[in-house]
Amino acid sequence: MAMVSMPFSLPTLTHANLRRVNRYSGMAFASVNTNSASLGVKVTEGEGNLPKVVLTSAEGSEAEIYLFGGCITSWKNTNGKDLLFVRPDAVFNNKKPISGGIPHCFPQFGPGMLQQHGFARNVDWSVINSENVEGNPIVTLELKDGPYSRSMWDYSFQASYKVTLKSKSISTELIITNTDNKPFSFNTALHTYFRASITGVSVGGLKGCKTLNKDPDPKNPVEEKEERDFVTFPGFVDCIYLDAPEELRLDNGLGDIISIRNTNWPDAVLWNPHLQMEACYRDFVCVENAKIGNTQLEPRQSWTASQHLSIE
């Protein structure tokens, strides 16, 4: 196993970009030099000149992670087929969250006291480590509190996000640590957009779950029970599944079966906006691992959850 772990400044980025990048969180980067490039980990400029990490496995699969929002925007298999989806209305301006891929919802899921889905998808994360295990690149990102986050959520915290790419899978591990001297509570989700043909999509594994169905009134979800073996998307869908199983199976309607496994993500969310996004709703579906109920952490306590996406 090779490992690189040290701060550095990106020579390929302008000082203006670096100042913009440092606007919220004070970014640090794992060293990306000749040695680390051989690890299959590279930092480069993406859309809007925003820095992104590119992971490439020994078998040729690839993933892209924007440091703004810590957002995985692309996961390609060894044939170059992208399993994730970024909406055509997505912007890359370091101001608005990236609409697509795998955005973070933290420390709030959905609407509430904070901005929609919290602030973690709207701030810059730092690269703190990169390594390679048997040809599989791994990068760890970090988010800490700063003036921007404290202006709306006055707690000290650390979020660590490890991403591992293999030939047929991508895995994430999220660790939230309370670094404050007082307890706090949060809820969170990974708002994953999968590329799909919506008329052929189905999600298996949710039968028997208690649901909170936001159709037709998102502000007053209806409690129901899922009776179907496979959930399909004939129209608008916005539904929370409580106490979901540790594995779901997504047929994306494009010839791929994707296993969505998790540890300690107790809930799931299915979403497709249908005619609310007429330009693109046919091309994606969101299947999200989530922690809907509040998790309280005492000082120095941590919460960990992992997600494993693999092509069957």
C-alpha atoms as one frame of an Amber mdcrd trajectory, in Angstrom:
protein
   0.000   0.000   0.000   1.293   3.420  -0.955   0.200   6.562   0.839   0.527
  10.307   0.396  -0.621  12.717   3.088   0.621  16.296   3.238  -0.745  19.769
   2.498   0.214  21.497  -0.728  -0.749  24.283  -3.109  -1.926  23.472  -6.598
   0.451  25.021  -9.133  -2.160  24.566 -11.871  -4.684  26.796 -10.125  -4.417
  30.563 -10.151  -4.068  32.531  -6.936  -7.487  34.018  -7.628  -9.015  30.567
  -7.830  -7.282  29.493  -4.661  -8.593  32.564  -2.851 -12.083  31.706  -4.057
 -11.609  28.062  -3.084 -10.535  29.100   0.414 -13.555  31.330   0.867 -15.322
  29.108   3.354 -13.224  26.361   4.850  -9.514  26.969   4.350  -8.670  24.153
   1.997  -5.758  21.762   2.168  -4.843  19.173  -0.442  -3.174  15.801  -0.351
   0.076  15.977  -2.285  -0.494  15.217  -5.939   2.885  14.762  -7.576   4.495
  12.123  -9.779   4.248   9.497  -7.062   0.637  10.209  -6.125  -0.404  10.441
  -9.772   0.736   6.836 -10.075  -1.707   6.054  -7.256  -4.574   6.911  -9.595
  -5.366  10.151  -7.739  -5.116  13.491  -9.543  -6.323  16.993  -8.688  -7.177
  19.138 -11.690  -9.514  21.911 -12.806 -13.083  20.995 -13.610 -16.117  22.943
 -14.772 -16.006  26.607 -13.811 -12.293  26.192 -12.955 -13.321  24.448  -9.735
 -10.798  21.915  -8.398 -11.768  18.282  -8.670 -10.166  14.973  -7.746 -10.015
  12.309 -10.457  -9.684   8.693  -9.327  -8.629   6.039 -11.849  -8.420   2.363
 -10.934  -5.880  -0.065 -12.351  -8.711  -1.645 -14.395  -9.736   1.698 -15.916
 -12.845   2.705 -13.952 -12.962   6.392 -13.059 -14.612   8.796 -10.611 -14.624
  12.576 -10.283 -15.123  14.447  -7.006 -15.544  18.211  -6.839 -14.093  19.724
  -3.696 -16.928  22.244  -3.704 -19.578  20.308  -1.824 -17.413  17.178  -1.628
 -19.618  16.040  -4.511 -18.936  12.892  -6.539 -20.142  13.924  -9.994 -19.066
  10.932 -12.074 -18.592   7.185 -11.628 -17.635   5.403 -14.835 -17.216   1.670
 -15.216 -14.324   0.141 -17.120 -16.225   0.606 -20.399 -16.478   4.354 -19.801
 -20.214   4.300 -19.056 -21.208   6.855 -16.399 -23.622   5.492 -13.795 -24.261
   8.898 -12.175 -26.157  11.877 -13.539 -25.559  15.627 -13.357 -28.557  17.738
 -14.264 -28.304  20.042 -17.302 -29.203  22.999 -15.069 -26.255  22.326 -12.738
 -23.933  25.278 -12.189 -20.268  25.209 -11.223 -19.740  28.665  -9.750 -18.640
  27.996  -6.145 -21.864  29.627  -4.976 -24.736  27.247  -5.687 -24.706  23.495
  -4.870 -23.913  21.168  -7.776 -27.179  19.564  -8.908 -26.316  15.947  -9.533
 -23.902  13.172  -8.696 -23.800  12.455  -4.963 -24.342  15.689  -3.015 -24.209
  15.792   0.786 -27.199  16.735   2.905 -25.775  17.831   6.278 -26.503  18.819
   9.015 -30.083  18.895   7.795 -32.072  16.775   5.367 -34.727  18.648   3.424
 -36.171  22.003   4.474 -35.919  23.268   8.043 -34.151  25.871  10.140 -31.166
  25.916   7.767 -30.959  26.296   4.012 -32.366  23.416   1.955 -30.395  20.218
   2.699 -27.974  22.088   4.990 -24.656  23.669   4.064 -22.192  20.806   3.441
 -23.015  20.719  -0.284 -22.404  24.462  -0.536 -18.898  24.759   0.965 -15.403
  23.599   0.064 -14.020  20.351   1.409 -10.291  19.599   1.784  -8.298  16.615
   0.581  -6.368  15.236   3.556  -5.142  11.878   2.288  -4.739   9.725  -0.815
  -3.614   6.123  -1.117  -3.850   3.051  -3.280  -4.668  -0.490  -2.200  -4.073
  -3.191  -4.808  -4.777  -0.834  -7.697  -7.800   0.783  -6.067  -7.408   4.549
  -5.464  -8.705   6.038  -2.223  -9.091   9.689  -1.292 -10.261  11.197   2.003
 -11.938  14.600   2.152 -12.601  16.676   5.228 -14.993  19.447   6.197 -14.710
  21.493   9.384 -16.777  24.309  10.814 -15.918  27.874   9.882 -17.475  31.337
   9.958 -19.908  30.451   7.165 -21.243  27.288   8.829 -21.273  28.857  12.296
 -23.363  31.752  11.015 -26.263  29.291  10.694 -25.249  26.295  12.856 -23.029
  27.339  15.760 -21.162  24.105  16.464 -17.646  22.820  16.013 -17.521  19.584
  13.995 -15.390  17.493  11.679 -16.746  15.508   8.724 -14.469  12.929   7.112
 -15.459  11.409   3.758 -13.429   8.514   2.339 -14.066   7.457  -1.259 -12.752
   4.139  -2.605 -12.924   3.263  -6.300 -12.688  -0.297  -7.627 -13.276  -1.740
 -11.090 -17.004  -2.328 -10.523 -17.787  -0.341  -7.404 -17.460   2.941  -5.553
 -17.671   3.102  -1.766 -17.931   5.977   0.674 -17.475   6.258   4.406 -18.790
   9.337   6.202 -17.688  10.093   9.764 -19.226  13.010  11.681 -17.371  13.986
  14.875 -18.470  16.461  17.514 -15.397  18.613  18.246 -17.409  21.105  20.327
 -17.761  21.262  24.100 -21.555  20.886  23.869 -23.797  18.264  22.249 -25.434
  18.760  18.870 -27.919  16.865  16.721 -28.127  16.471  12.953 -29.662  14.463
  10.152 -28.061  13.663   6.849 -28.292  11.912   3.483 -26.393  11.164   0.295
 -28.623  12.614  -2.431 -27.491  10.206  -5.169 -28.558  10.850  -8.770 -28.342
   7.735 -10.956 -28.392   7.937 -14.737 -31.527   6.127 -15.868 -34.310   5.683
 -18.370 -37.202   6.484 -16.061 -39.782   4.352 -17.885 -37.645   1.273 -17.253
 -36.474   2.015 -13.702 -37.312  -0.182 -10.726 -36.007  -0.381  -7.160 -36.232
  -3.646  -5.256 -35.883  -4.382  -1.555 -38.289  -1.881   0.004 -41.381  -4.061
   0.407 -42.764  -3.875   3.943 -41.127  -0.559   4.837 -43.090   2.219   6.506
 -43.220   5.173   4.123 -43.711   8.915   4.356 -45.147   9.769   0.961 -44.813
  13.431  -0.024 -47.127  13.068  -3.010 -49.370  15.024  -3.333 -48.446  17.363
  -0.438 -44.718  17.573   0.426 -45.487  19.508   3.614 -47.868  16.843   4.906
 -46.460  13.397   4.059 -48.846  10.482   4.294 -47.826   7.444   6.362 -48.203
   4.263   4.349 -46.600   0.850   3.910 -44.779  -0.268   0.767 -46.552  -3.297
  -0.708 -44.659  -3.577  -3.994 -41.734  -5.898  -4.678 -40.353  -3.359  -7.140
 -41.016   0.367  -6.969 -41.463   2.058 -10.343 -41.744   5.713 -11.377 -44.859
   6.321 -13.491 -45.077   9.939 -12.295 -43.876  12.259  -9.538 -42.211  10.339
  -6.685 -40.918  11.795  -3.416 -41.036   9.163  -0.700 -39.086   8.404   2.485
 -38.672   4.763   3.495 -38.041   4.297   7.217 -35.941   1.400   8.552 -34.936
   0.416   5.038 -32.854  -2.736   4.445 -29.090  -2.695   4.093 -29.262  -3.472
   0.374 -31.427  -2.182  -2.457 -31.200  -3.162  -6.109 -31.661  -0.560  -8.808
 -32.478  -1.451 -12.397 -31.652   1.799 -14.159 -33.529   0.888 -17.327 -30.315
   1.179 -19.329 -29.135  -2.395 -18.916 -27.442  -2.026 -15.539 -28.342  -3.559
 -12.180 -26.747  -1.587  -9.343 -26.500  -2.907  -5.803 -26.851  -0.143  -3.205
 -25.551  -1.472   0.096 -25.092   0.482   3.283 -24.046   0.335   6.909 -25.783
   2.636   9.402 -27.848   4.532   6.857 -31.207   3.437   8.337 -33.546   5.122
   5.845 -33.911   5.574   2.096 -35.447   8.223  -0.147 -36.745   7.813  -3.700
 -37.247  10.911  -5.830 -38.052  11.830  -9.377 -39.552  15.259 -10.105 -41.442
  14.198 -13.248 -42.887  17.237 -15.036 -41.405  19.654 -12.498 -38.142  19.110
 -14.432 -39.466  18.306 -17.873 -36.068  18.782 -19.528 -34.348  15.936 -17.681
 -36.643  13.865 -15.434 -36.628  10.979 -17.923 -32.859  10.618 -17.578 -32.313
  10.096 -13.842 -33.645   8.742 -10.591 -32.535   9.541  -7.052 -32.076   6.629
  -4.650 -30.702   8.101  -1.448 -29.270   6.581   1.695 -30.400   8.742   4.600
 -30.621   9.264   8.349 -33.941  11.081   8.646 -34.289  11.123  12.434 -31.988
  13.293  14.522 -28.702  11.849  15.704 -27.289  13.450  18.827 -23.554  13.474
  19.450 -21.954  14.367  22.737 -18.565  16.121  22.706 -15.868  13.890  21.133
 -18.437  11.345  19.942 -18.573  10.220  16.286 -21.175   8.746  13.932 -20.140
   6.612  10.958 -22.060   5.386   7.915 -20.904   3.752   4.693 -22.354   3.263
   1.221 -21.265   0.717  -1.376 -22.460   0.988  -4.984 -21.577  -1.891  -7.262
 -22.488  -3.061 -10.746 -24.105  -6.475 -10.768
